[in-house]
Amino acid sequence: MVGTSHSYGKQPVEKFDVLIDKIAAFKPDAVFGEFLSAEDYDAIKEYWNKKATEKRFAYLNSLNYPTPANPDRFIRQTLERLRKHPNLHQDRMKLARALYLKHDIANARYQLYRLDKARPNFGPEEVAAYQAILGVPDSLYSNRSNEYHNLVFPLMDKLAIDQLGAMDSQRHDLAWQAAWDKADALFRTWEKTMDDTTSADARRYAALIARTKALGKADKEAGLAGKETWYMNSPDGDELLNIVNFYGARRLFGTKGFPEKEVEAMLAQWQNRNDDMVRNTVERARKAGAKRVVVFVGANHRKIMVDGFKATPGVTVHELNSL
């Protein structure tokens, strides 16, 4: 189980090679990431990223490049061919397009990553083919600071794994957003009551702020040392993210006027999403026959998912910092 940052900066200093070697030594036979499966994406009418994703589909369709008569067979056969001949770049372009239009965004992104690495060496014919099949470079793949470009996809290459399992869930997203908005508004109102710094509640809040600053300082120092991911997978990293993402979570319960009910509602929706992600991972890994799985998530999911996996019969959990 690996918690990550979603952005390591435009010029990352993170020591990704060390991370990749450590995780590869675990010898996983499957990799899962924080993507929706095609089926889960299609089942959700609205969530925070739906409109942006639909625009990408529309962009691809606007190119009017021919669609395979049987996309599933085309994807299967092209994957087999690329395993033998990885430098067939135009075949990889067609595969990335077919995967994207099948709404298998996780694996489309992996193929786009492979093309992104190869693109500097493309000849004129391949440059023209890329534009015809996938459009303007960077239109579909431009984030080179995230965990997938720097950690997950290079690990897959090292392991010779060309399929990324999708385990995200967004079916609770609208309820989550509503709960978050309500908790945020009430927390901001409550925070204004802390102006009287002599009160016991204000001192308690000040102590939490001081703790958060100390944890944040340690996080920054780890990042500058190229070890941010290790910090995010530590108890201190879990504590920091839990505080800053959930208004202290339950640490301020009992202070006068604190929106306990609303924060609890927010935490309940967060639990729902993570329960889904745990279940999706276990069910899909077992269906694929995988025995040793590495799961990558935004670090705020890490602790709650570790707890979920530990509560699942037949699952043994290994955390990054214990490898």
Rosetta silent file (secondary structure, phi, psi, omega in degrees, C-alpha in Angstrom):
SEQUENCE: MVGTSHSYGKQPVEKFDVLIDKIAAFKPDAVFGEFLSAEDYDAIKEYWNKKATEKRFAYLNSLNYPTPANPDRFIRQTLERLRKHPNLHQDRMKLARALYLKHDIANARYQLYRLDKARPNFGPEEVAAYQAILGVPDSLYSNRSNEYHNLVFPLMDKLAIDQLGAMDSQRHDLAWQAAWDKADALFRTWEKTMDDTTSADARRYAALIARTKALGKADKEAGLAGKETWYMNSPDGDELLNIVNFYGARRLFGTKGFPEKEVEAMLAQWQNRNDDMVRNTVERARKAGAKRVVVFVGANHRKIMVDGFKATPGVTVHELNSL
SCORE:     score description
SCORE:     0.000 S_00000001
   1 L     0.000  122.287 -175.990    0.000    0.000    0.000 S_00000001
   2 E  -128.050  118.472  172.279    1.579    3.264   -1.155 S_00000001
   3 E   -90.912  139.376 -175.074    0.235    6.751   -0.470 S_00000001
   4 E  -132.285  168.894  166.605    1.531    9.423   -2.824 S_00000001
   5 L   -83.576  152.431  172.711    1.405   13.089   -3.642 S_00000001
   6 L   -88.535   -7.437  177.513   -0.664   14.091   -6.660 S_00000001
   7 L  -151.755  118.694  177.645    2.001   16.662   -7.548 S_00000001
   8 L  -100.571    9.643  178.382    5.737   16.457   -7.002 S_00000001
   9 L    91.619  161.867 -177.541    6.392   19.766   -8.755 S_00000001
  10 L   -67.969  -27.408  176.791    7.595   20.654  -12.232 S_00000001
  11 L  -127.336   77.336 -173.484   11.164   19.719  -11.309 S_00000001
  12 L   -60.424  141.302  173.686   10.762   16.876   -8.802 S_00000001
  13 L  -107.426   -2.210  179.855   13.543   16.178   -6.329 S_00000001
  14 L   -58.916  139.299 -179.405   11.851   13.014   -5.060 S_00000001
  15 L   -86.132   77.070 -174.509   14.118    9.977   -5.259 S_00000001
  16 H   -66.374  -34.525 -178.528   11.779    7.933   -7.418 S_00000001
  17 H   -60.063  -39.682  179.073   14.408    5.348   -8.404 S_00000001
  18 H   -65.170  -43.563  178.085   14.824    4.324   -4.770 S_00000001
  19 H   -61.499  -47.223 -177.927   11.052    4.025   -4.361 S_00000001
  20 H   -61.095  -44.448  179.536   10.654    2.042   -7.565 S_00000001
  21 H   -63.408  -41.085 -179.771   13.419   -0.395   -6.614 S_00000001
  22 H   -63.676  -44.501 -178.340   11.959   -0.875   -3.128 S_00000001
  23 H   -71.757  -38.658  179.547    8.447   -1.568   -4.438 S_00000001
  24 H   -62.644  -32.283  179.879    9.686   -3.764   -7.292 S_00000001
  25 L   -65.922  -20.265  175.082   11.528   -5.934   -4.753 S_00000001
  26 L   -69.560  -18.178  178.734    8.112   -6.794   -3.291 S_00000001
  27 L    59.041   54.536  177.186    7.514   -8.579   -6.644 S_00000001
  28 L   -69.090  149.632  175.281    3.901   -7.523   -7.218 S_00000001
  29 L  -108.441    4.791  174.961    1.966   -9.244   -9.972 S_00000001
  30 E  -156.259  150.639  178.434   -0.608   -6.440  -10.322 S_00000001
  31 E  -126.761  131.585  177.785   -0.725   -2.666   -9.933 S_00000001
  32 E  -120.893  144.415  179.395   -3.835   -0.677   -9.021 S_00000001
  33 E  -134.023  175.808 -173.177   -4.317    3.076   -9.174 S_00000001
  34 L   -86.519   64.706  176.284   -6.847    5.774   -8.356 S_00000001
  35 L  -124.046  154.003  170.765   -8.833    5.652  -11.597 S_00000001
  36 L   -79.393  140.459  169.722  -12.443    4.791  -12.323 S_00000001
  37 L   -69.153  162.346  178.504  -13.040    1.626  -14.288 S_00000001
  38 H   -58.205  -41.664 -178.376  -14.888    2.079  -17.575 S_00000001
  39 H   -65.911  -42.413  179.858  -17.990    0.492  -16.055 S_00000001
  40 H   -68.429  -37.801  177.569  -17.920    2.707  -12.976 S_00000001
  41 H   -61.770  -46.676 -176.972  -17.350    5.818  -15.072 S_00000001
  42 H   -66.189  -26.732 -176.999  -20.311    5.023  -17.312 S_00000001
  43 H   -78.894  -12.959 -175.890  -22.560    4.347  -14.312 S_00000001
  44 L  -105.110  120.419 -179.208  -22.054    7.842  -12.849 S_00000001
  45 L   -75.052  -33.360 -176.860  -23.992   10.688  -14.423 S_00000001
  46 L  -149.994  135.655  168.263  -22.137   13.437  -12.572 S_00000001
  47 L  -158.569  177.395 -166.680  -19.047   13.841  -10.438 S_00000001
  48 L   -58.211  -29.778 -174.734  -16.346   16.493  -10.056 S_00000001
  49 L  -110.556   10.796 -173.926  -14.337   15.497  -13.162 S_00000001
  50 H   -64.146  -47.513 -175.629  -17.120   14.297  -15.473 S_00000001
  51 H   -63.657  -42.588 -179.887  -17.355   17.382  -17.690 S_00000001
  52 H   -64.363  -39.085  179.595  -13.607   17.641  -18.227 S_00000001
  53 H   -68.273  -41.688  178.412  -13.394   13.956  -19.113 S_00000001
  54 H   -61.956  -34.260  177.481  -16.309   14.177  -21.529 S_00000001
  55 H   -63.418  -36.709  178.731  -14.539   17.070  -23.275 S_00000001
  56 H   -68.192  -39.652  176.230  -11.540   14.822  -23.885 S_00000001
  57 H   -61.897  -44.048  179.976  -13.762   12.145  -25.391 S_00000001
  58 H   -62.469  -38.677  178.990  -15.394   14.762  -27.609 S_00000001
  59 H   -62.669  -46.373  178.836  -11.976   16.024  -28.682 S_00000001
  60 H   -60.979  -44.167 -179.922  -10.860   12.544  -29.716 S_00000001
  61 H   -64.411  -31.090 -178.921  -14.089   11.938  -31.621 S_00000001
  62 H   -68.208  -16.372  179.154  -13.710   15.270  -33.418 S_00000001
  63 L   -74.817  -17.337  176.966  -10.519   13.975  -35.053 S_00000001
  64 L    57.474   35.824  174.566  -12.665   11.547  -37.088 S_00000001
  65 L   -82.251  140.629 -176.249  -10.046    8.816  -37.010 S_00000001
  66 L   -56.217  139.125  178.754  -11.499    5.390  -37.943 S_00000001
  67 L   -96.740  137.767  177.993  -12.757    3.290  -35.036 S_00000001
  68 L   -58.943  143.989  179.746  -11.983   -0.464  -34.919 S_00000001
  69 L   -63.462  -36.490  178.642  -14.951   -2.646  -35.836 S_00000001
  70 L  -127.807   88.405 -174.639  -14.368   -4.720  -32.702 S_00000001
  71 H   -56.774  -40.653 -178.317  -12.605   -2.504  -30.107 S_00000001
  72 H   -62.700  -45.329  178.993  -12.164   -5.260  -27.505 S_00000001
  73 H   -65.845  -40.358  179.105  -10.484   -7.604  -29.979 S_00000001
  74 H   -60.668  -45.351  179.704   -8.389   -4.745  -31.367 S_00000001
  75 H   -61.962  -46.059 -178.896   -7.166   -3.801  -27.884 S_00000001
  76 H   -61.818  -47.321 -177.595   -6.330   -7.403  -27.006 S_00000001
  77 H   -68.886  -37.083 -179.749   -4.463   -8.086  -30.250 S_00000001
  78 H   -69.080  -39.018  175.382   -2.584   -4.780  -30.202 S_00000001
  79 H   -59.495  -44.583  179.555   -1.414   -5.358  -26.638 S_00000001
  80 H   -61.853  -40.795 -179.499   -0.098   -8.774  -27.646 S_00000001
  81 H   -67.227  -41.053 -178.690    1.728   -7.280  -30.635 S_00000001
  82 H   -69.831  -26.796  175.728    3.275   -4.476  -28.571 S_00000001
  83 H   -64.290  -31.637  178.677    4.578   -6.950  -26.007 S_00000001
  84 H   -88.919  -32.468 -174.828    6.669   -8.454  -28.805 S_00000001
  85 L  -133.698   76.331 -173.331    7.382   -5.215  -30.678 S_00000001
  86 L   -65.971  -13.975 -178.560    7.272   -2.254  -28.233 S_00000001
  87 L   -93.752   12.286  173.879    8.563    0.242  -30.809 S_00000001
  88 L   -80.754   77.260 -169.837    5.497    0.023  -33.041 S_00000001
  89 H   -64.418  -36.754 -179.349    4.555    3.541  -31.987 S_00000001
  90 H   -68.539  -33.743  173.672    1.671    4.029  -34.397 S_00000001
  91 H   -64.399  -38.778  179.460    0.061    0.841  -33.096 S_00000001
  92 H   -66.662  -36.532  176.187    0.468    2.210  -29.572 S_00000001
  93 H   -60.675  -45.653 -179.663   -1.210    5.470  -30.645 S_00000001
  94 H   -65.564  -36.609  177.704   -4.193    3.539  -31.970 S_00000001
  95 H   -64.977  -46.074  179.537   -4.291    1.469  -28.774 S_00000001
  96 H   -58.999  -42.749  178.965   -4.276    4.577  -26.566 S_00000001
  97 H   -63.277  -46.285 -178.896   -7.124    6.042  -28.598 S_00000001
  98 H   -62.743  -41.251  178.368   -9.168    2.830  -28.454 S_00000001
  99 H   -64.322  -43.288 -179.859   -8.675    2.529  -24.689 S_00000001
 100 H   -60.785  -46.182 -176.871   -9.654    6.160  -24.131 S_00000001
 101 H   -74.425  -13.795  170.462  -12.825    5.824  -26.173 S_00000001
 102 L   -86.506   -0.601 -178.910  -13.660    2.620  -24.256 S_00000001
 103 L    68.893   20.071  172.111  -13.409    4.831  -21.132 S_00000001
 104 L   -89.263   75.627 -170.985  -10.505    2.745  -19.808 S_00000001
 105 H   -69.429  -34.828 -179.773   -8.695    5.906  -18.793 S_00000001
 106 H   -56.491  -51.034 -176.422   -6.171    4.193  -16.507 S_00000001
 107 H   -78.962  -26.709  172.006   -4.696    2.100  -19.298 S_00000001
 108 H   -62.663  -42.949 -179.700   -5.070    4.818  -21.917 S_00000001
 109 H   -63.750  -37.652  178.305   -2.940    7.053  -19.698 S_00000001
 110 H   -63.582  -43.628  179.228   -0.284    4.363  -19.392 S_00000001
 111 H   -66.335  -36.030  176.193   -0.051    4.014  -23.171 S_00000001
 112 H   -65.626  -35.303  175.337    0.090    7.805  -23.532 S_00000001
 113 H   -61.645  -45.744  179.319    2.950    7.815  -21.033 S_00000001
 114 H   -60.124  -40.257  178.145    4.859    5.305  -23.167 S_00000001
 115 H   -68.308  -37.646  179.295    4.289    7.516  -26.200 S_00000001
 116 H   -61.342  -38.740  178.746    5.328   10.616  -24.263 S_00000001
 117 H   -69.779  -33.736 -177.301    8.660    8.989  -23.474 S_00000001
 118 H   -85.068  -21.862 -169.267    9.163    7.945  -27.104 S_00000001
 119 H   -57.008  -36.286  179.202    7.911   11.162  -28.728 S_00000001
 120 H   -58.490  -21.869 -178.398   11.229   13.087  -28.734 S_00000001
 121 H  -102.567    8.392  179.284   12.582   10.466  -31.160 S_00000001
 122 L   -66.103  142.897  170.056    9.585   10.396  -33.505 S_00000001
 123 L   -86.981  176.822 -178.105   10.218   10.937  -37.183 S_00000001
 124 H   -55.726  -38.952 -178.905    7.960   13.101  -39.396 S_00000001
 125 H   -65.387  -41.158 -179.844    5.637   10.187  -40.204 S_00000001
 126 H   -71.630  -35.887  176.107    5.090    9.373  -36.530 S_00000001
 127 H   -61.129  -44.950  179.575    4.567   13.035  -35.639 S_00000001
 128 H   -65.642  -39.972  179.603    1.860   13.283  -38.307 S_00000001
 129 H   -64.304  -41.238  179.032    0.277   10.017  -37.166 S_00000001
 130 H   -57.794  -46.705 -179.241    0.148   11.215  -33.556 S_00000001
 131 H   -63.950  -38.331 -178.701   -1.734   14.353  -34.574 S_00000001
 132 H   -70.985  -36.915 -173.520   -4.163   12.368  -36.728 S_00000001
 133 H   -90.066  -41.274 -172.624   -4.851    9.692  -34.111 S_00000001
 134 H  -120.033   -8.386  178.285   -4.545   11.543  -30.782 S_00000001
 135 L    90.403 -162.494 -177.546   -4.506   15.214  -31.704 S_00000001
 136 L   -64.330  130.587  176.241   -2.170   17.944  -30.568 S_00000001
 137 L   -52.706  141.367 -176.900    0.548   16.674  -28.216 S_00000001
 138 L    80.966   -4.590  178.153   -0.269   17.506  -24.583 S_00000001
 139 L   -70.664  -31.518 -179.761   -3.996   17.670  -25.335 S_00000001
 140 L  -112.672  -21.620 -176.498   -4.529   14.341  -23.553 S_00000001
 141 L  -138.036  103.544 -177.746   -1.278   13.908  -21.620 S_00000001
 142 L  -135.739  -11.998 -176.624    0.342   16.916  -20.027 S_00000001
 143 L   -87.556  100.981 -179.051    0.725   16.204  -16.296 S_00000001
 144 L  -107.075   12.932  178.993    4.350   15.190  -15.800 S_00000001
 145 L  -108.049   -4.113 -173.695    4.519   16.112  -12.123 S_00000001
 146 L   -88.337  177.981 -175.871    2.104   13.514  -10.755 S_00000001
 147 H   -69.472  -26.974 -177.545    2.690   10.105   -9.209 S_00000001
 148 H   -72.633  -46.605 -179.266    1.716    8.185  -12.329 S_00000001
 149 H   -64.723  -36.550 -171.413    4.253    9.802  -14.652 S_00000001
 150 H   -98.440  -22.604 -172.639    7.074    9.625  -12.112 S_00000001
 151 H  -129.141  -56.359 -172.272    6.414    6.509  -10.058 S_00000001
 152 H   -67.539  -52.647 -176.758    3.556    4.226  -11.082 S_00000001
 153 H   -66.573  -41.921  174.496    4.152    3.985  -14.829 S_00000001
 154 H   -61.370  -35.578  175.811    7.959    3.620  -14.533 S_00000001
 155 H   -62.630  -44.032  178.559    7.361    0.855  -11.964 S_00000001
 156 H   -58.883  -41.431  177.190    5.047   -0.914  -14.404 S_00000001
 157 H   -60.696  -44.782 -178.476    7.763   -0.732  -17.046 S_00000001
 158 H   -62.768  -35.967 -178.035   10.315   -2.196  -14.641 S_00000001
 159 H   -87.498   -5.883 -174.890    7.947   -5.039  -13.741 S_00000001
 160 L    58.380   40.130  174.312    6.855   -5.602  -17.365 S_00000001
 161 L  -106.702  121.294 -176.247    3.235   -5.108  -16.291 S_00000001
 162 L  -112.258   15.634  176.714    1.198   -3.352  -18.981 S_00000001
 163 L  -125.747  127.469  177.888   -2.220   -3.340  -17.307 S_00000001
 164 E  -106.608  119.763  177.989   -3.198   -0.881  -14.563 S_00000001
 165 E   -72.254  141.062  179.257   -6.112   -1.899  -12.379 S_00000001
 166 E  -105.816  132.004 -176.723   -8.715    0.797  -11.664 S_00000001
 167 L  -137.546    4.693 -177.862  -10.269    0.916   -8.197 S_00000001
 168 L   -67.655  162.010  174.235  -11.524    4.465   -7.568 S_00000001
 169 L  -137.046  133.069  176.638  -15.143    5.205   -6.637 S_00000001
 170 L  -127.561   15.300 -176.089  -17.011    8.446   -7.256 S_00000001
 171 L   -71.641  -15.062  177.154  -20.586    7.305   -6.694 S_00000001
 172 L  -101.544    8.383 -168.194  -20.723    9.228   -3.404 S_00000001
 173 H   -62.457  -41.940 -178.340  -19.121   12.374   -4.823 S_00000001
 174 H   -65.780  -40.086  176.890  -22.174   14.648   -4.876 S_00000001
 175 H   -66.881  -37.860  176.914  -23.052   13.722   -1.287 S_00000001
 176 H   -62.080  -47.826 -178.723  -19.401   14.221   -0.321 S_00000001
 177 H   -61.712  -41.064  179.822  -19.265   17.664   -1.909 S_00000001
 178 H   -64.271  -43.558  179.312  -22.495   18.733   -0.193 S_00000001
 179 H   -65.358  -40.477  179.447  -21.245   17.519    3.199 S_00000001
 180 H   -63.826  -46.981 -179.511  -17.872   19.196    2.664 S_00000001
 181 H   -59.240  -42.488 -178.453  -19.416   22.528    1.663 S_00000001
 182 H   -67.708  -44.363  179.243  -21.663   22.547    4.726 S_00000001
 183 H   -63.225  -40.585 -178.656  -18.862   21.595    7.115 S_00000001
 184 H   -62.563  -46.430 -178.112  -16.551   24.209    5.610 S_00000001
 185 H   -61.488  -43.954 -178.444  -19.056   27.051    5.969 S_00000001
 186 H   -72.033  -33.887  177.041  -19.813   26.208    9.595 S_00000001
 187 H   -64.492  -42.190  179.671  -16.149   25.680   10.449 S_00000001
 188 H   -61.805  -37.968  177.018  -15.272   29.147    9.110 S_00000001
 189 H   -66.886  -44.448  178.939  -18.011   30.629   11.292 S_00000001
 190 H   -61.562  -40.318 -175.959  -16.807   28.663   14.323 S_00000001
 191 H   -58.940  -32.597  179.757  -13.207   29.704   13.689 S_00000001
 192 H   -67.017  -22.415  179.455  -14.149   33.356   14.161 S_00000001
 193 H   -77.923   -5.809 -179.223  -15.236   32.572   17.716 S_00000001
 194 H   -88.209   10.184 -179.819  -11.630   31.640   18.530 S_00000001
 195 H   -64.146  -29.907  177.232  -10.562   35.309   18.594 S_00000001
 196 L   -78.887   90.309 -172.457  -10.667   35.244   22.396 S_00000001
 197 L   -69.890   -5.744 -179.725   -7.315   33.528   22.777 S_00000001
 198 L   -86.593  -13.691 -177.110   -7.712   33.226   26.548 S_00000001
 199 L   -73.810  154.639  179.827  -10.529   30.684   26.346 S_00000001
 200 H   -62.489  -38.877 -179.983   -9.821   26.989   26.847 S_00000001
 201 H   -64.876  -40.899  179.516  -11.292   26.192   23.427 S_00000001
 202 H   -65.387  -38.828  178.412   -9.072   28.766   21.728 S_00000001
 203 H   -66.094  -37.032  177.674   -5.992   27.376   23.448 S_00000001
 204 H   -64.668  -41.836  178.605   -6.972   23.900   22.310 S_00000001
 205 H   -66.708  -40.912  178.932   -7.335   25.137   18.732 S_00000001
 206 H   -62.181  -37.454  178.508   -4.010   26.975   18.936 S_00000001
 207 H   -65.325  -38.387  178.144   -2.324   23.775   20.102 S_00000001
 208 H   -66.625  -41.008  177.718   -3.736   21.925   17.087 S_00000001
 209 H   -61.848  -42.101  179.385   -2.496   24.656   14.749 S_00000001
 210 H   -63.466  -41.703  177.957    0.962   24.445   16.324 S_00000001
 211 H   -63.022  -42.153 -179.818    0.982   20.671   15.900 S_00000001
 212 H   -62.966  -41.553  178.945   -0.078   21.035   12.274 S_00000001
 213 H   -63.801  -39.475  179.604    2.713   23.533   11.599 S_00000001
 214 H   -65.529  -43.178  177.634    5.285   21.193   13.126 S_00000001
 215 H   -65.005  -40.397  178.988    4.069   18.292   11.009 S_00000001
 216 H   -63.745  -37.932  177.638    4.015   20.520    7.932 S_00000001
 217 H   -63.529  -43.240  178.548    7.596   21.600    8.574 S_00000001
 218 H   -64.463  -38.040  177.470    8.700   17.973    8.789 S_00000001
 219 H   -61.992  -45.733 -179.965    6.818   17.236    5.563 S_00000001
 220 H   -62.436  -42.588  179.768    8.581   20.099    3.783 S_00000001
 221 H   -63.332  -40.384  177.636   11.979   18.959    5.033 S_00000001
 222 H   -63.823  -40.768  178.943   11.287   15.427    3.817 S_00000001
 223 H   -62.066  -43.172  179.575   10.252   16.793    0.438 S_00000001
 224 H   -65.905  -26.495  178.638   13.447   18.820    0.083 S_00000001
 225 L   -87.466    2.457 -179.612   15.415   15.676    0.924 S_00000001
 226 L    77.925   23.009 -175.571   13.623   13.735   -1.815 S_00000001
 227 L  -128.185   31.731 -177.842   11.673   11.644    0.701 S_00000001
 228 H   -62.451  -40.703 -178.643    8.176   13.143    0.637 S_00000001
 229 H   -62.626  -40.156  177.614    6.532    9.832   -0.249 S_00000001
 230 H   -61.339  -42.075  179.374    8.173    8.120    2.707 S_00000001
 231 H   -63.873  -41.785 -178.743    6.864   10.852    5.008 S_00000001
 232 H   -65.470  -18.034  178.702    3.369   10.551    3.573 S_00000001
 233 L  -101.453   17.711  178.821    3.430    6.848    4.438 S_00000001
 234 L  -106.613  163.350  175.478    4.354    7.474    8.070 S_00000001
 235 H   -56.759  -38.053  178.234    2.078    7.983   11.107 S_00000001
 236 H   -65.219  -39.764  177.055    3.041   11.673   11.148 S_00000001
 237 H   -63.593  -41.988  176.511    2.076   12.001    7.499 S_00000001
 238 H   -59.319  -44.679 -178.326   -1.264   10.334    8.199 S_00000001
 239 H   -62.717  -46.148 -179.561   -1.871   12.713   11.098 S_00000001
 240 H   -58.489  -49.356 -176.693   -1.025   15.819    9.061 S_00000001
 241 H   -67.392  -35.804  178.540   -3.324   14.921    6.181 S_00000001
 242 H   -65.121  -38.791  179.362   -6.161   13.932    8.488 S_00000001
 243 H   -68.573  -51.755 -170.907   -5.997   17.290   10.264 S_00000001
 244 H   -74.997  -23.182 -178.265   -5.714   19.549    7.218 S_00000001
 245 H   -92.682  -15.554 -174.853   -8.277   17.727    5.083 S_00000001
 246 L  -131.977   32.128  175.894  -11.006   17.289    7.695 S_00000001
 247 L    53.442   42.186 -178.553  -10.885   20.416    9.874 S_00000001
 248 L    85.934   -2.872 -174.109   -9.040   18.520   12.563 S_00000001
 249 L    54.222 -121.863 -176.677  -11.356   15.523   12.080 S_00000001
 250 L   -98.547    8.393 -175.015  -12.612   14.720   15.599 S_00000001
 251 L   -69.006  -22.032 -179.464   -9.770   16.458   17.453 S_00000001
 252 L  -105.279    6.516  177.218  -11.854   19.594   18.096 S_00000001
 253 L   -62.054  139.289 -178.229  -15.041   17.808   19.087 S_00000001
 254 L   100.142  -15.865  174.497  -16.323   19.135   22.398 S_00000001
 255 L   -76.671  147.526 -173.766  -15.312   22.736   21.757 S_00000001
 256 L   -61.852  124.753  174.609  -18.237   25.128   21.963 S_00000001
 257 L    80.337    0.581 -179.223  -20.115   25.539   18.684 S_00000001
 258 L   -67.309  136.810 -175.371  -17.863   23.233   16.659 S_00000001
 259 L   -76.721   68.728 -176.039  -19.842   21.656   13.758 S_00000001
 260 H   -61.221  -45.493 -177.813  -19.455   18.076   14.952 S_00000001
 261 H   -59.736  -42.302 -176.754  -22.516   16.761   13.124 S_00000001
 262 H   -72.397  -38.271  176.676  -21.395   18.244    9.812 S_00000001
 263 H   -67.468  -38.427  175.892  -17.800   17.022   10.128 S_00000001
 264 H   -61.235  -40.573  178.736  -19.122   13.552   11.010 S_00000001
 265 H   -64.146  -39.004  177.051  -21.291   13.650    7.869 S_00000001
 266 H   -63.667  -46.887  179.642  -18.243   14.590    5.825 S_00000001
 267 H   -63.859  -33.004  178.843  -16.192   11.772    7.354 S_00000001
 268 H   -65.002  -42.199  178.638  -19.017    9.313    6.670 S_00000001
 269 H   -68.306  -35.179  175.715  -18.973   10.103    2.952 S_00000001
 270 H   -64.185  -40.836  177.120  -15.190    9.779    2.917 S_00000001
 271 H   -62.128  -42.363  179.719  -15.532    6.382    4.561 S_00000001
 272 H   -57.318  -46.931 -178.981  -18.061    5.337    1.922 S_00000001
 273 H   -62.685  -45.586 -176.745  -15.674    6.150   -0.913 S_00000001
 274 H   -70.335  -32.722  173.128  -12.734    4.379    0.682 S_00000001
 275 H   -60.294  -42.596  177.186  -14.804    1.309    1.529 S_00000001
 276 H   -60.728  -43.915 -176.791  -15.679    1.115   -2.169 S_00000001
 277 H   -64.768  -39.419  176.060  -12.025    1.465   -3.158 S_00000001
 278 H   -63.564  -49.069 -178.921  -10.966   -1.351   -0.848 S_00000001
 279 H   -61.664  -44.231  179.192  -13.746   -3.607   -2.104 S_00000001
 280 H   -58.764  -44.495 -178.719  -13.012   -2.786   -5.755 S_00000001
 281 H   -61.708  -49.786 -176.114   -9.332   -3.603   -5.310 S_00000001
 282 H   -64.362  -48.411 -177.618   -9.913   -6.917   -3.573 S_00000001
 283 H   -63.311  -43.135 -176.211  -12.664   -8.117   -5.897 S_00000001
 284 H   -75.146  -34.442  176.568  -10.855   -7.111   -9.090 S_00000001
 285 H   -66.599  -42.887  179.415   -7.475   -8.433   -7.973 S_00000001
 286 H   -65.867  -39.414  178.456   -8.999  -11.776   -7.048 S_00000001
 287 H   -62.501  -35.381 -179.826  -10.886  -11.943  -10.339 S_00000001
 288 H   -81.644   -7.071 -179.117   -7.608  -11.351  -12.191 S_00000001
 289 L    79.397   17.050 -179.048   -5.867  -14.042  -10.151 S_00000001
 290 L   -76.797  142.426 -179.176   -3.394  -11.581   -8.623 S_00000001
 291 L  -113.242  -33.026 -178.839   -1.666  -12.592   -5.393 S_00000001
 292 L  -126.680  107.436 -170.731    0.704   -9.704   -4.650 S_00000001
 293 E  -116.216  134.729  170.603   -0.807   -6.319   -5.436 S_00000001
 294 E  -105.421  129.177 -177.106    0.636   -2.835   -5.069 S_00000001
 295 E  -113.723  126.055  177.033   -2.008   -0.138   -4.606 S_00000001
 296 E  -108.644  129.684  178.157   -1.259    3.539   -5.254 S_00000001
 297 E  -143.067  158.416  167.701   -3.535    6.227   -3.820 S_00000001
 298 E   -55.095  137.497 -167.944   -3.400    9.860   -2.850 S_00000001
 299 H   -59.239  -23.154  178.919   -1.829    9.745    0.607 S_00000001
 300 H   -67.351  -19.571  176.595   -4.971   10.977    2.363 S_00000001
 301 H   -85.001  -16.961 -165.831   -6.575    7.631    1.448 S_00000001
 302 H   -56.639  -57.633 -173.583   -3.688    5.555    2.738 S_00000001
 303 H   -64.079  -44.027 -177.075   -4.506    5.012    6.422 S_00000001
 304 H   -67.386  -32.881  177.497   -8.236    4.506    5.991 S_00000001
 305 H   -76.503  -36.590  174.526   -7.647    2.007    3.182 S_00000001
 306 H   -57.132  -45.786  178.254   -4.963    0.160    5.137 S_00000001
 307 H   -61.192  -40.111  179.197   -7.503   -0.263    7.931 S_00000001
 308 H   -65.480  -42.523  178.294  -10.082   -1.464    5.400 S_00000001
 309 H   -65.512  -40.194 -179.936   -7.734   -4.019    3.868 S_00000001
 310 H   -63.742  -28.367  179.743   -6.715   -5.288    7.308 S_00000001
 311 L   -85.041   -1.995 -177.720  -10.384   -5.861    8.126 S_00000001
 312 L   -93.687  121.724 -179.911  -10.875   -7.884    4.923 S_00000001
 313 L   -56.981  136.897  176.107  -10.612  -11.677    5.369 S_00000001
 314 L    82.919    5.206 -178.998   -7.767  -13.255    3.430 S_00000001
 315 L  -112.990  128.156  173.177   -5.871   -9.994    2.874 S_00000001
 316 L  -108.104  131.490 -175.327   -2.391   -9.315    4.268 S_00000001
 317 L  -106.192  130.503  172.052   -1.253   -5.685    4.166 S_00000001
 318 L  -116.880  125.119  179.189    2.319   -4.518    3.628 S_00000001
 319 L   -96.047  151.941 -175.299    2.954   -0.791    4.028 S_00000001
 320 H   -51.501  -47.676 -173.252    5.702    1.039    2.137 S_00000001
 321 H   -74.513   -2.632  176.382    7.698    1.976    5.211 S_00000001
 322 H  -107.449    0.194  179.379    7.768   -1.632    6.420 S_00000001
 323 L   -72.381    0.000    0.000    9.120   -3.121    3.176 S_00000001
